[in-house]
Amino acid sequence: MIWNNWSDFFAMGGYGLYVWGSVTVVFAVLLGEVIELAWRGKAIKAELLLARAARQRGDRKQAR
């Protein structure tokens, strides 16, 4: 498909709303996935730090 100007490109032959709406939804979902992974990574790191601290406290109690 050849477009004469940017307006034709964005209109996508009359299907622009569907095309650009779909593109927007895909990017929103991908952004949400990246944010969720970052939050999950932070939670896992915090949980590992707590587990390590608890294990170290347990090791000290056994050494006494």
Backbone as JSON, one array per atom type, in Angstrom:
{
  "sequence": "MIWNNWSDFFAMGGYGLYVWGSVTVVFAVLLGEVIELAWRGKAIKAELLLARAARQRGDRKQAR",
  "N": [[0.84, -1.17, 0.0], [0.55, 2.2, -0.83], [1.05, 5.39, 0.47], [-0.02, 8.73, 0.2], [0.33, 10.85, 1.9], [0.95, 11.71, 5.38], [-1.45, 11.68, 6.72], [-3.02, 9.86, 5.29], [-1.54, 7.59, 5.84], [-1.91, 7.27, 8.64], [-4.65, 6.91, 8.64], [-4.94, 4.44, 7.48], [-6.34, 3.32, 5.29], [-8.98, 3.53, 6.1], [-9.16, 1.83, 8.2], [-7.75, 2.65, 10.37], [-8.43, 3.2, 13.09], [-8.81, 0.64, 14.17], [-6.33, -0.56, 13.63], [-4.38, 1.16, 14.91], [-5.47, 1.22, 17.42], [-5.15, -1.45, 18.18], [-2.35, -1.64, 18.13], [-1.75, 0.13, 20.18], [-2.91, -1.2, 22.39], [-1.33, -3.54, 22.46], [1.23, -2.47, 23.04], [0.66, -1.34, 25.53], [0.08, -3.61, 27.06], [2.55, -4.92, 26.92], [4.16, -3.03, 28.25], [2.95, -3.13, 30.77], [3.64, -5.74, 31.44], [6.43, -5.56, 31.67], [6.63, -3.79, 33.84], [5.37, -5.33, 35.83], [7.16, -7.5, 35.98], [9.4, -6.17, 36.98], [8.46, -5.38, 39.52], [7.98, -7.91, 40.61], [10.54, -8.94, 40.62], [11.77, -7.24, 42.49], [10.35, -7.99, 44.79], [11.09, -10.67, 45.08], [13.84, -10.4, 45.51], [13.8, -9.04, 47.97], [12.58, -10.98, 49.57], [14.52, -13.0, 49.47], [16.64, -11.7, 50.77], [15.53, -11.44, 53.35], [15.29, -14.16, 54.01], [17.96, -14.9, 54.0], [18.94, -13.35, 56.11], [17.47, -14.45, 58.23], [18.47, -17.04, 58.21], [21.14, -16.54, 58.88], [20.83, -15.54, 61.46], [19.88, -17.84, 62.68], [22.1, -19.49, 62.44], [23.9, -18.21, 64.16], [22.67, -18.57, 66.63], [22.89, -21.33, 66.95], [25.63, -21.59, 67.2], [26.24, -20.71, 69.72]],
  "CA": [[0.0, 0.0, 0.0], [1.32, 3.44, -0.93], [0.32, 6.52, 1.05], [0.37, 10.02, -0.38], [0.72, 11.77, 2.98], [0.89, 11.1, 6.71], [-2.85, 11.49, 7.09], [-3.42, 8.58, 4.69], [-0.86, 6.52, 6.57], [-2.57, 7.06, 9.92], [-6.02, 6.44, 8.39], [-4.8, 3.03, 7.12], [-7.39, 2.89, 4.37], [-10.25, 3.48, 6.81], [-9.05, 0.89, 9.34], [-6.77, 3.21, 11.31], [-8.86, 3.04, 14.47], [-8.55, -0.75, 14.58], [-4.88, -0.82, 13.57], [-3.67, 1.9, 15.94], [-5.99, 0.75, 18.7], [-4.48, -2.72, 18.47], [-0.95, -1.35, 18.43], [-1.73, 0.74, 21.51], [-3.19, -2.24, 23.39], [-0.16, -4.41, 22.54], [2.3, -1.78, 23.77], [0.23, -1.19, 26.93], [0.25, -4.92, 27.7], [4.0, -5.15, 27.07], [4.63, -2.15, 29.31], [2.47, -3.71, 32.02], [4.44, -6.94, 31.72], [7.76, -5.12, 32.13], [6.45, -3.24, 35.19], [5.08, -6.47, 36.72], [8.41, -8.24, 36.18], [10.26, -5.38, 37.87], [7.92, -5.5, 40.88], [8.19, -9.28, 41.07], [11.97, -9.06, 40.9], [12.04, -6.58, 43.77], [9.77, -8.8, 45.86], [11.92, -11.88, 45.23], [15.1, -9.99, 46.14], [13.51, -8.74, 49.38], [12.34, -12.26, 50.24], [15.81, -13.67, 49.61], [17.39, -11.02, 51.83], [14.95, -11.84, 54.64], [15.64, -15.55, 54.26], [19.39, -14.94, 54.33], [19.09, -12.8, 57.46], [16.94, -15.44, 59.18], [19.42, -18.16, 58.27], [22.32, -16.1, 59.62], [20.45, -15.49, 62.87], [19.8, -19.22, 63.13], [23.48, -20.01, 62.55], [24.5, -17.63, 65.35], [22.07, -19.2, 67.8], [23.43, -22.67, 67.07], [27.04, -21.49, 67.56], [26.35, -20.37, 71.14]],
  "C": [[0.89, 1.24, 0.0], [0.45, 4.58, -0.41], [0.87, 7.81, 0.47], [0.82, 11.02, 0.68], [0.56, 11.04, 4.31], [-0.55, 10.84, 7.14], [-3.39, 10.17, 6.53], [-2.79, 7.4, 5.43], [-1.58, 6.22, 7.88], [-4.0, 6.57, 9.75], [-6.03, 4.95, 8.02], [-5.97, 2.53, 6.26], [-8.76, 2.77, 5.05], [-10.24, 2.56, 8.01], [-8.08, 1.38, 10.41], [-7.15, 3.03, 12.77], [-8.55, 1.64, 14.99], [-7.05, -1.03, 14.64], [-4.18, -0.14, 14.74], [-4.19, 1.56, 17.32], [-5.32, -0.55, 19.13], [-3.02, -2.52, 18.85], [-0.83, -0.76, 19.84], [-1.95, -0.3, 22.61], [-1.97, -3.15, 23.56], [0.96, -3.74, 23.34], [1.93, -1.57, 25.23], [0.43, -2.49, 27.69], [1.74, -5.22, 27.91], [4.58, -4.27, 28.17], [4.2, -2.68, 30.67], [3.27, -4.94, 32.42], [5.81, -6.56, 32.26], [7.67, -4.58, 33.56], [6.21, -4.37, 36.19], [6.35, -7.28, 37.0], [9.35, -7.49, 37.11], [9.77, -5.48, 39.31], [8.18, -6.89, 41.45], [9.66, -9.5, 41.42], [12.35, -8.41, 42.22], [11.54, -7.42, 44.94], [10.62, -10.04, 46.13], [13.24, -11.52, 45.91], [14.89, -9.71, 47.63], [13.29, -10.04, 50.16], [13.64, -13.03, 50.45], [16.66, -13.03, 50.71], [16.86, -11.39, 53.21], [15.33, -13.28, 54.99], [17.11, -15.68, 54.65], [19.63, -14.43, 55.74], [18.59, -13.79, 58.5], [17.89, -16.61, 59.31], [20.66, -17.78, 59.05], [22.02, -15.99, 61.11], [20.38, -16.9, 63.45], [21.17, -19.83, 63.31], [24.15, -19.46, 63.81], [23.96, -18.28, 66.62], [22.63, -20.59, 68.02], [24.89, -22.63, 67.51], [27.22, -21.23, 69.04], [26.29, -21.57, 72.0]]
}
